[in-house]
Amino acid sequence: MIALFAGSLLSVTLGVALVQSSLLLLITAATLDPPPGLGAAARMEFADNVTAAVSMLGIILGMAVFLAGFIISSTFAFTVAQRRRDFALLRLVGAGRGQVQRRLLREALLLGALGAAAGVPVGLLVMAAQAALMRHLGFVPAGFEGRWRMWILGVSFGTGIVLAVAGAMVAARRAARVQPLEALRDTGAAARVMTATRWIAGLIFTGGALALIIVAPVGGPGGGAAMAMNVPLPAAVAAAALSPLFVPLLGRLLPTGSGVIGVLARANLWDARRRSASVAAPLIVLVALVVGTAAAGASFTDSGIDELKRQTRADLVVTATGPVGAAVAAVPGVASASTELSVPATIVAGEDSEAVSALVIDPAAYARAHSVDGGLTALQGRAVAAGPGGDVPSSGTVNVTLPDLDLGAVPVVAAVPSTISGGANLLLPPGLVPAGLLADAPAQSFVTLAPGASADQVRAALGRIGTVADAGTWLRDDAASRSDVNNKIMVAVMGLGGLYALIGVVNSIVIGAAARRREFAAARVGGLTRGQVLRAALVESSAVTVAAVLLGGVAAAGALIAAARTTSAVTGSTTVSLPWTLIGAVCAVALIVTGTTSLITSWSATRPAPITQLAARE
């Protein structure tokens, strides 16, 4: 009983800590003021970085709420199911359904409050770890720390209590409806694992995942990627809800051996479907979120890289500072060059204001270097064009603000198709931005060599202007940079959330093992040695883990399918990338953690003499 309550308390504590930490960091980032002394350009760049950090922390907060709600509710439901014999005895001695239900809800209320009380100080430690991780990854400025706010106490206690009570409510109603003799004999409704609630939840979330997969290609580069990355959430819930159907079946299909240990493990998998599904549920969510999100992100990154390679027409790329276009074009052997100067900007379209990246370009040269088929001839004078990064309307009027310069309302006269590879949101013609604002602007020149020109001589001449790389090398470096950013985002979003899900797996194994002392004792009295019992528990745990990984992989495949359909619709080429290293690491960690936990808990459960465990309930 102590293990059951401790497991529920731990799930609430960690869930509250993760939600509290993410919310405090989000509020801190959203209200962050720029350091004093920054210039106008630096202030706009600071605001752009803060906006990106707020967006990421919003995703982290959403993921934290999802994981907390799922793991807390599944943990409480599992603990209630483990105590159904105790409730049956209460019913037999006169307790009514309402009394059993009210008792469970009072317990959930108390555990939720205690878990929240413990989660508040733990949340401060988690917040420090999250802030350090985001500083290390470069998503927030040096010295960034989460700020404490007194109102977070209400949020933390409300989160713990609401999630605990909500998690116990459905299980409490079901436990109160089961007939006492059915619960004692484990027959009838008490033995039914696939309840109506599970069926409804499984089918609804399966439909949600399928809807995202179907609609994703219509969303374009930005919307399609967002929908594909969200597919693992409903898919994981659906797989977890339907896991009592598939975990025992998949586990029985695995080669567990033909000896007594294998026979016992397969029998336990089928007989204890509720326990197997409860252990598998957080592992399914972990695999689906980590692998699905990483695979979809890698697919979009690789698709963007391939798209950039197809669209870029240049022999050399020069990286410099300031308006170097004339100097680059004057180098002997240069046939053409598209020099693009990057400046921060803010646009206002309607009631929406957004920080964007802008490029000052020569329209004709830009169209040649980036395979833009016409469409930029109107970009001249006081006008702007929507860039490949999206987020800018393709027509109408927008208000544009640059560092120390408000351009006011300017017409959008052209639009470059949005790309998965992204890029600048706004394209500005030469002459619209004063030279003083471009003096320190980062510049990239895409250079095409004249026929017969010596590449070495041209490179040497361009080297006096800036850093020169051939187009292939620049594309590889750009690809490595994109992959590095994608990996950092993955770590920031899934780091602590994945750890919490893994702790949920351990918690479920411990809770399940707490009720198996009598089962282990009966096996030993029947002739099995303690070592055979431990090996059977390990085989059973490994089979459940493999089955959960397979189901999580199916849920993750939904994100990959959505990514493949979106990349095909946007670029005309289907891209699928699997992060094999991450997949192998997740599988290895899952097997090691569940196997180790199973051995430790079963070793502890088999320490007493078997006869004492069999006699304890007489």
N, C-alpha and C positions, 0 to 999 in steps of 0.2 A: 504493500500500500504506500509506503514511504517513497519508493521509486516512482510510482505513478504520479504522486503529487509533486515530487521534485522535478520530474520531467516536464510536467505542465508549467510549473513555476519557471523553469529555465527557458522554455520556449517564449513565454510572455516577457521575461526580463530582456532577452536578447532582441526580440522583436521591437519592444518599446525603445530600447537603446538605439537600434538602427534607424527607426523612424525619427526619433528625437534628434539624433545627430544630423541626419540628412536635411531635416527641416531647418535647424539652426544655421547650418552652413548655407543653405539656399537663401535665407533671409539676410544673412551677413553679406553674401556676395551681391545680392540685389541692392543693398543700401551702401555698398562700398564707395567711398569718395576717392577721387584721384589724388595722388600725392601733390603737395604744393610745389609750384615752380615749373610745372610741365607746360610746354608750348601747346599751341592749338592742335597741331598734328598729333602730338603725343597724347593729348587728352582724348582725341577722337579714337586713337588706337587703343587707349586704355578702356574707353567705353565699349569698343567692339569686343575686346577680350573679356570684359565683365559680362557682356551679353552672352557670349559663348559659354562662359562658366556657369551662368545662371541656367541656360538651356540644359547643360549636362547635369547639373545638380537637380533640375526638375525631373530628368529621366531617372536619376538615382533615387530620388524620393519616391517616384511612382513604383519603381522596382522594389524598394524597401517595403512600401505599404502592401504590395501584392504578396511578397514573400512572407511578411509578418502575418497577414490575414490567412494565407493558405496553410502555413506551418502550424500556427496556433490553433486554428480550427481543426485541422487533421489530428493534431496531438490530443486535443481535448476529446474529440470523437473516439479516438483509439483508447484512451484511458477509460471512458465510459463503457466501451464495449468489453474491456478487460474485466470490468466489475459486475457484469450482468448477473453472475451467480449470487453475488452479495445482495443485489437489489431483489432478486427472486426470493431470497430468504426473508428480507424485510416484508415483501408482499405476503408471504405465507404466514407471518406472525401478526398480520393485521394492517400493515401500512397501505394506504391508498395510492393510486396513481399520482394524484396531485402532490402527495407528500414526497414521493420519490423524486418527482420532477422539481419541486421547490428545493429539495435538498441539493440536488445537482447544480441548480442555478445559484444557490447561495455559496456553494463551494467554488463555482466559477467566478462569482463576484469577489470572493475573498482572495482567490489565487490571482485574479486579474489585478486587484489592488496591491497585493504584496509584490507581484511581479513588476508592476509599474514603479512601486517605491524603490525596488532594487534596480530597475532599469534606468532611473534618472541618473544616479552617479555613474553607472556603467556607460551610459550614453555619453558622458563627458569624456571618458577614455576613448570611446569609439570615435567621437568627434575629433579629438586630437590626432588619432591615427588616420582618419579620412583626410583631414586638412594637410597632414604631413605627406600623405600619398599624392594629393593633388598638387602640392607645391613641388614635390619631386618630379612629377610628370610635366610640370610647366603649364598647368591649366589655370593657376592663380598666381598672383605676384608673391614675391618673397615676403615673409612676415605675415601672410594671411592666416588668421585664426578665427574660429567660430566664436561668436559672442553669445553669452548667456542672456536669456530673457525670462523674466519671472512667469510670463503667461504660458511658457512651455510646460510648466507643471500641470496645468489643466489639460493641455493636449496629450501629454504623456499618460496621465492617469485615465483620461477618457479613452485613449487608444487601447491601453491594457485591459480595461474593464469591458469595453464594448466588444473587442475581438474575443476575449475569453468567454463572455456570456453568449455571444453569437455562435461561437464554436461549439459550446456545450448545449445550446438550445435544441437543435435538431436531434442530436444524439439522446438528450434527456427525454424528449417526447417519445422517441422510438423505444427507449429502455422502459419507460412507464407503460407502454402499450403491450409489451410482450407478456404473455402468460407466464406465471411463476414456474410451473412445472416444465414448460418448454425451455425456459432459461436454464433450469437445473439439468435437464437432460440434453440440452443443446440440440433441440429439434424444432420443427415448425418455423415460426417467424424468427425465433432467436438464432437459428442456424442460417437464415437467409442473409447473404452478404450483399448481393446486388439488389439494393432496395430501390423503390420508386424514385427517391431523391437522387441516387447515383445515376440511374438511367436518364433522368431528365437533365441533370447537370452535364453528363457526358455527351448527350445528343446536342444540347444547346451550344456548348463550347466547341464541339466538332463543327457545327454549322458556322459558328463565328470564325473559326480558323479557315474553313473552306471559302467563306465570303471574302476574307482578306486576300487569300491566294488568287481568287478570281478577279477581284477589283484592282489589285496592285498594278498590273500593267497599264491601267487607265490613268493612274495617278502621276505619270511622268517620272522624271529623274528623282525629284525630291519626295513627292507623295508616295511613289511606288516603293522607294527605299524605306521610308518610314513604316509603311504597311507591312512590308516583308520582314522588317526587324521586329515587328510586334506579333507576327504569327506564332512564335513559340509560346506566348503567354496563354492564349485560349487552347492551343494544341496540348500544352502540358497539363492543364486542368482536365481536359477531356481524357487524356491518357491515364491520368491518376484516378479519375472517377471510374473508368472502365477497367482499371488494373486487376480487380478480382477475377475478371474473366480470363485475362491473358497471362498474368504472372504465374499462376500455378501451371497453366498449360505449357508455357515456354520453359518453365523450370523443369517440368517432367520430361520435356524433349531433350534437355541437355544431358550429356553423358556423365552420369553420377556414379557409374559402376554398377555391377550386378551383385555385389556382396551385400551383407546385412546392412552395412552403413549406407550404401546407395539406396537400398530398398526403404530403409527408415527415413532417409532424407526426402525421397519422392513422396512417401506417405504423408510426412509432415507438411510438405508443400501443398498437397491437395486438401488435407484435413484442416490446416490452419490458414485458410485463404485470407481471412480478415487480417491476421497478423502479417502475412507475406505482403499483402497490398499496402498495409500501413507503413511497413519498412520501405517498400518500393516507392511510395508516393513522393517524398521529398527528393529522392534520388532521380526520379523521372523529371521533376521540375529542374533540378540542378543541371542534368545533362541537356535537357531541351533548351534552357536559357543560354547556357554557356556555349554549347556547340552550335545551336541554331543561330544565335546572334553573331558569333564569330564567323561562321560559314557564310552567312548572308553578307556581312561586312566585307569579308575577303573577296567575295564574288563581285560586289559593286566596285571595290577598289581595283581589282584586276580588269574589270570591264572598262573602268575609266582610263586605266593605263593604256589598254589596247586602243580605245577610242582616241586618246591623245596622240598615240603613235600614227594612227591612220590620218589624222587631221593635220599634223604638223609637217610643213614643207620647208625645211631648212637644212643647211649643211653644218652651220656653227651657231652657237648661242653665246652671246656676250652678256655677262652680268656686271652692271656698273651702277653709278649713282648720278642722278641729274639728267638733263636733256642732252644725251650724247648721240642722238639720231643723225645729226649732220656729220659729226666726226666719223661715225661708223660708215655711213654711206660714201664718204669721201675716200675711204681706203681703197687703193688700187686692187682690183680683183673681186670687189663686191658688186654683184649684179643687182641685188635688192636687199633691203633690210626693213624689218618691222620693229621699230623701237617702241616699247610700251612702258609708260611710267605709271607706277602704282601710287594712288593717293587715297586716304580714308575719306569717306563721305557719309552723309546721312540723308535719307530721302523721306519725304512725307507724301503719301498717296492717300487722299481722303483723310481718314482719321488715324491712319497707321503711320508710325514713325519707326524707321529701322536703320541701324548702322550697316553699311555695305562697303564693299571694296570697289574701287573705280580705277579704270585704266584710261590714260590719255594716249590716243593712238592716231596714226595716219590711216584713215579708213581703207584706202586702196591697198596699202602694204599689209595691213592686218588681214584683209580678205585673202590675199595671196598666201600668206604664211600659215593661215589656219583653215584653209579650204572652205571659206565662206562664199557661197554662190550668190554674188550680188547682194542687194539688200542694205548696203552701207553707203551707197552713193548719196543719200540724202543727209548723211551725218556731216554737217558743216555749219559753221556759224554758231548761233545760240540754239543748240539742240543736243539731245543725248540719245543713246540707243541702249536697249536692254541687252546685257551681256549673257554669256553662256552659263553663268552661275545662277540664273533665275532670280526670283524674289522681286523683280521689277516689272511693272505692267508693260506690255508690248505696244501700247498706244496710249493716247491721252496726254496728260500733263502731270509732272511730279515737281515737288519743291526739293531742290538740291542744296545742301549746305556742305561746304568744304572748310578746312581749317582757316579761320579768320576771313572767310568769304561766304556770304549768302548769295547764291545765284538766283534765288527766288524760284518762280514757276517757269519751267522749261518744257518744251514739248518732247515727247518720245517719238522720234521719226523713223526708227528702225529697230529690229530685234534680231539677235543671233539666236538660233535654236539652243534651248537649254541642253546641257550635256551631263552625263553621269560623272565625267571627270571634273565638273564644276568649273571654277574660274571666276573672273570678275563679274560682279552683278551689273555694273554700269560702264558704258563706253562713252568717252568724252572726246570731241574733236579737237585738233590742235587750235590754239588761240583762245579757247574758252577759259582756260586756267592760266592765271598770270605766271610769268616765268619765275617770280620770287617764290611761289609755292612749290615749284618743281625742282628747285636747286638741290634739295636733299632727298628727292624721291627715289626709291629703288627703281632701277631700269633694267629691262631685259630686251636684247635685240636679237631677233631671229634672222640670221644672215644666210643668203643664198649666193654661192660663188658663181662668178662668170665662167663660161666655158673656157677651158685651157688655163685657168688661173691656178697658181701654186698654192695649195692649201696651207703649206707650212709658212710661206711668206705672208699670206693673209692673216694667219693665226698670230704670227709674230707682231704684225702691225696692230691688230686688234688688241693684243695683250697689253699695249701701252694705254688702252682706254679702260679696260676692265678684265675680269676673269673670263677666259675663253674655254669652251668645251665643245666637242663635236656633238651633233644633235643626238646621236645614239647614247653617248655617255650622260648627257643632260637628262634624257628621258629615263635612263636607269636610275640616276640619282633622285630624280623626281618621284619615281616609283617607290624607291626605298624610303623616301621621306613620307610618302602617303601611307605606306604600310606601317611605318613606325608610329605615325599619328593614329592610325586605325587601331593598332595594338594598345597604345596608351589609353585610348578611349575605352577599349574593351576592359582593360584592367581597372580603370576608374569606375566604370558602370557596374561591373560584375564582381569586383574584388571581394569586398566585405559581404555582399549579398550571397555570392557563391559559398563563402565560408559559413554563413548562417544556415544556408540550405544543407551543407555538409554536417553541421552540428545537429540539424534536425534529423538527419539520417541516423546518427549515433544515438540521439535521444530515443528514436523509435525502437531501435534494437534493444536498448537498455530497458525500456518500458515493457517490450515483449518478453524479454528474458526473465523479468521479475515474476511473471506468472507461470514460469515453466519448471519451477523446482520440483513440483509433484510429478510432472511428466518425465523429467530426467530420472527421478528416483524410481519410477515404475519401470523405466527401461533398464536400469541397473539391477533391480530386483529380478527382472526377467532374464538376466544372464549376460547383459552387456557390461563391459568394463568401463571405467570412467574415461579412459582414452578413446574408446569407441564412441561414447556419447559425445565427447568433445569434437571428434572428427565428423560425426553425423551433423552436428550443429554447424560446423564450418562449411561442410558441403552444401547444406541447406541455405546458409547465408550467401554463399558464392553463387548458387543458382538463382536466388532472388535478385542479387546484384546484377548478374548478367541479363536477366529478364528485364529488370528496370532500365538498364543501359540501352537495351534494344528498343523498349517502348519510348524512352527519351529520345533515342535516335530517330524513331519514326516521327515524333513531334518536331524535332529539329529539321527533319527533311522537308516539312511544310514551308519553313522559311527559305530553304534552298530552292524549292520549286517556285516560290513567289519571286525570288531573286532572279532565277533563270528566265521566267516569263517576262519580268520587267526589263532586264538587260536586252532581251531579244526584241521587245517592243520599242525600246528607246534607241538602241544602237544598230539593230538589225543582225546582231550576232549574240548567240546565247553563251553566257559565261557562267561556269560553275567551278567554284574553288573550295576545296576541302582542307581545313587546317589539320593535317594528319598528326602533327606533333601535339597539338592541343588535344585532339581526340584521344590519342594514346595516353597522354598524361591524365586526362579525366578518367579514363577506364582504369588505369593503374591505381590512381588515388582511391577511386571508389572501391576496388577490390581489396586494397590494403586496409583502408579504414574500416570497411564493414567486416572483413575477416578478422582483423585484430580485435575490434569491439565484440564480435561474436565469441571469440575465444576467451576473452577476459570475462565477459558476463556469464558464459556457460561454465567456465572454471569456477567462478564464485558461487554459482547456483548449485554446483555438484560437490561443494566442500563438505556439507553436513552428511552424516550417514543416511542412506536411502530410507531406512525404516522410520527415522524421525520425521521425514517429510511426508511419508505416507500416513503416518499416525496423527499428524498434526491437525487434520481436519475431521477426525472422527468424533 
